Amino acid sequence: MKRVRELDTVRVLAMFAIILLHVTAPYTALESRLSVGGMNLAFLLNQAVRFAVPMFLFLSGVVLGLLDREMRFAPFWKRRLTKIILPYLFWCAVYCAQGTGFENISASGFVRGVVLGRFAPHLYFVVVILQLYLVLFPLRRLLKTHRGVTLTVCAAVTLFFLAAITLRQWGISLLPASFAPYAWICFPTWLFYFAAGLSMGKERLQKAAAFGKKYFVPLLAVTILLIVPFAWCGRKLGTYASSARPEILLWMPVVFLLFLGAAGLVREGRWLDRGIAKLSACSYTVYLSHVFFLVLLRRTERFDGGMRGMLALFLCTCAVSIGFSLLVQALSDWLGNRKERKNAALV
């Protein structure tokens, strides 16, 4: 598949949003002069970037939907093993060591932590995306033959699960008691984002990019105006700590169009284009690693100074996690090129 520059830009912006989401979390209850309706800057930013995980799921669907060649099951999962699963297992071990330590966890406890993504607050994304990959092939066929019906069903399923997760906080149960605590890491909760991405296609993506570029200023204004009511809604409903919320079904598409518009407006010079491509290529490593560096940085007192400390922590976390990920990517590329040269020499 030919590289889509706009998607690279959206992915990089979503990557920064994920880092900001986790950086701001401990600061949301601090007293601050910068507040609206009792919500400080950290809280507003934390709520504004709640689109990030759904955005990544949506982008995964878009990329897979744009593939020119027909996907086959075995090669698909072989690639996911090396690109997704093995790095995930490595970082599960890292976060386990950073947290409880291996001496305080049994083998079955470690396996359970891996399956549920419990070793760090962001690892559930991998658990969800792997579940969605399991339904990818039948879902792709259904979208090709019955797109409208399939999207409607997926939207209804996702909306039901999101509503069930929200209502559970008020004591209203729509799901079995044994299953309800795990609903937020089960694929039906996120199915519509992935299906919508799969069904996007090249033509619809081009139209969305043109729309975002043409109406960038109104989209920016709408996004800014919606941040406060969106945050207020999460606060009043008690869903502010979760990205599994019904209102994000409307919030995420607005931000996606805004990001596409930003990508279209930026005149990417050669250096900027290469930089965005590199950041996009290592975004998964940044996603997996940034919480590790965030935890280490939080142990220092220099980031305790309110909103300024929060912004400094965000910049430092971005710098360290991106720098590390670029080094990993460079090493991976070097090893891959070395292997290719060695194989060529044997021919």
N, C-alpha and C positions, 0 to 999 in steps of 0.2 A: 504494500500500500504506500502511495506517495505521501510524504509528510505534509500534514495540514498545519501551517504556521499558527493560525488562529487558535487551534486546539492546544498547541504547545503553550501559548500565552495564557489561556484559560487555566491550564493545568498548573502552571507556575504560580499564578495568582491564588488558586485554590490551595496550593502548598503553603504559601505564606499565611493564608487564612487558618489553616490547621494549626500552625505554630502559634499564631495569635490566640486561637481558641484555648490552648493549654496554658499559655503564658498568663492570660488574664484571669483564669479561674480563681486563684487564691486572693485576688485583689478586689473581687466584685462586692465585698461587704465593707470595704474600707470607707471611712469618712473622707469626703473630698469636696472642694469648692466647685469642681466641675461636675455638676449633677443636674439631672432633669427628673422631676417627680420622685426624688429620692433614689434615683438610679445613677450611679457614678459612671465615669468614662469607661472603666474596666467592664462594668456590667453591660453597658450599651455595645461596646466592641465585641464582647463575648457572645452576645445575642445576635449581633449583625453577621458574624461569621459562622453561625450554626448551619449554614447551607453547605459547608465544606465537604463533609462526608457524603451526603447525597450527591453533591457535584462530582466527586470522584467515581461514585457508582454509575452515574449518568455518563460520564466521559468514557468509562470502561465499555459501556454499551455502545456508545457512538463509534469508538475505534473498531470494535469487533463488527459492527454493522457496516463499516466502510471497507472491510476487507474485500479485495477483488476476487481472490481465489476461494474456492469452497473449502471450508475447514473440515479436517478429519479428527476424529476423537483422540486417537493415540498420539499423533504429533502435537496436538493442542495441549494435552495434559503433560507430555514430556517437557514441553517448553515451560509450562506453569510450574512444574516441579523445580526446575533450576532457577527460574526468575522470581517466583512468588513463594513457594512452600519452603524451600531450604533456607532462604533468608529469614522467613518468618520463624522457623524453628530455632535458628541461631539467636535471633533477638528475644525469643521467649526465654531461652537459657540465660541471656545477658540480664534481662529484667528480673528473672527469678533470683539470680545471684545478687543483683543490686538491692532487691527487696528482702524477702524472707531468707534467702540463702539456701543452697541445696541440702545443707545438713538439717534443715527444719521442714523439709517436704519429702513425702514418699514418692515412689515411682508413679503410683496411681494418681496422686495429687498433682504431679507434674503433667501427666497426660490430660487430666481434667482441666488444668489451667491452659494447656495448649488448645484443647478442643473448644473451650469457652472464651479464649482470649483474655484471660483474667490477670495476666502478669503486669499489664500496663493499661491505662484507660483508653488507649487508642487502638489496641490490637484487635478489637472485635471487628474492625473493618475487614481484616483478612479473612476471618471466619465467615463473614457475610458474603464476601465476593467469591469465595470458594464454593459456597452453597449455590450462588447464582450461576457459576460456571457449570454446575451439575445439571441445571435446567436449561443451559444455553441452547443446546442443539434442538430440542423440541420447541422451545420458545421461538427460536429463529425461524423454524419452519411455519409455525402458526402465524407469525407476523407477516410472512411472505404471502400466505394464502388468505388469512382473515385478520388483516391489520386492525381495523376498527374494533371488531369484537374482542380481539385479544387485548388491546390496550384498555378497553372499557373494563374487562374482567380484572386485569392487573391493577387498574386504578381502584376498583371496588375492594379488592383484596387488601391492598396497601392501606387504603383509607379505613377499613374496618380494623385492621391491626393497630394502626396509629390511634384510632379512637379508643380501642380497648386498653392500650397502654396508658392513655391520658385518664380515662374514666377509672382505672384501677386505683389511681391516687386518691380518688374520692370515695373509695369503698364500693364501687360498682364493678362487678365482675362479668365480663363477656367471654372469657376464656377459662378453660379448666385450671383449677388452683395449682396443679403440679406443673403446668406449662407456662402460665402467665409470667413468672419471673424471668423466663428466658425468651419471651416474645421479641424483645428488642434486638436480639442477636440472631433471629431466624429470618430466612430470606423473604417470606411473604411480606414482612414489614417494609422491605426496601424494593420489592419486586418492580413496582411501577417505574422507579427511576431508571433501572437497568433496561427494562423493556422499552421505555421512551427513547433511551439512547440508541438501542438496537434499531429502532424503527426510523431514526432520524434520516439517514441516507444523505448522499452528497448534495442532491438538489435542495432538500429542506435545510441542510446546514448552510448552504450558500445564501438562501433566502433569509435565514436567521441572522447571518453575519451582515448582510446588506441592511437589514432592518436595524440591527444594533448600531451600526455605523451611522445610519441616517438619523436615528432618533437618540443618539448617545446622550445629549444634554437633557432631554425630557426623562430618559431612563435614569440618569444620575440624580435628577431632582426627585423623582418618584422613590428611588432607593433611599435617599437621605431622609425624605419625609416619612417613610415607612419604618425606619429603624426604631424610633421611640414607641409607636403603637405596637410594633412586633415584640419589642423587649417587654413592654408593659403587659402584653398578653401572656407571655411566658411567666412573668412574675406572678400575675393574678391566678393563673391556672396551675402554678406550681410545677411547670414543665421546663423551666429555664435551664436546668442542668442536663437536658437531653436534646439530641438532634432528631429523635423519633417523635415528631410532632406534626399534626395535620396541617398547620399553617405553613410549614416549610414546603409543602407541595406547591404553594403559590409563590413563596419567597425565592426558592432556588431558580426557577425559570427567569425571573426578573433579573437576578444577579448574573445568570448565564448570558442573557442578551446584553447586559451592560459590559461584561468582560469581553464578549465577542466584538462589541462596538469599540472598546478600548484597543483591542488587538488590531482592528481595521484602521483605526485612526493613527496609530503609531507607525511612523515611517521607519521600518526596520532597516537600519544600516547593517553592513556586513558583520560588524563586531557585535551589535545588539542581537541580530538574528542568531548568530552562533552561540551567544551567551544564553539566550532563551532556550535554544535547542539542548544545550548541555544541562541546564537546570531541569528541563522537562525530562530528560533521559534519566536523571538521578533522583527524581521526585519520590520514587518509592523508597529509596534508601533514606532520604531525608525524613519521610513519613515514619519509617520504622525507628530511626535513631534519635530524633529530636527530643523525645521525652527523656531519654537517658542523659543527654547533655543538660537538659533543663533541670533535672533533679540535682545534678552536680553543681550547676551554677546557683541554684537556690540555697545551697548550703553556705554561701558567702553572705555577709551582712550588707554588702554594697547595693543590693537590690531591694532593700527594705523601705526605701524612701518614697512611698506612695506611688502616684501615677508616673512620676519621673523614673523611679526605680523599675516600674513595670515596663516602660518603653525601653529603658536600657537593657533589661533582661530579654526583651523581645529581639532587639538588635544583636545581642551577644549570642542568643540561641540560634538565630538565623545564620550568623557568621560561622559558628562552630559546626553546626550540623551540616550546612551546605559545604563548607570546606572539607569536612570529613567525607561526605558523600562524593564530592568531586575526586578526591584521592582514591576512593574505592573504585569509582568508575574508570579512572585513568589506569589503575592497576589491572582491572578486568580487561580493558581494551588491550593493554600491553601483553597480558598473558594470552589473549585470543589471537593477536597478531603473531606472537611467537609460535603458537601452536600451528597456525596456518602456514608460516614459513617452514616449519619443521616438516609438515605433511607435504608441502610442495617440493622440498628437497628429496623426499623419499620416492617421489613419482619418477 
